[in-house]
Amino acid sequence: MGRTDKILFQVLSGSADYNIRFDDLCGLLKLLGFDVRVKGSHHIFTRANVSEILNLQAKQGKAKPYQVKQVRETITRHGLAGDEEHE
C-alpha cells in the first residue's frame, strides 16, 4: 500500500481524523484533481463538478478533525476515491 493509498484509507475510514498530517491531506486533494489557492493560512480547494469548496487550515501541522470529515464526505459524495489513478 503506497503512501497516498494509506492517507486515502485513513481519511475514508474515519479512524484517524485527529492524526492526519495537513500536508498529506492537501497532497491527497491535489492528486484527486482539486485546485488550490492560498490566502494566508487558508488553503482553499475547488474542483470542477464539485459544488463544495474545502477551506482547510493547519493546527500544529495536523489537519483539523472536522475538516478531515468534510473532505471524507466530499470524496464519498462525489465518488472521487478511485480518481487518483486517472489524474
Disulfide bonds with the S-S distance in Angstrom:
none
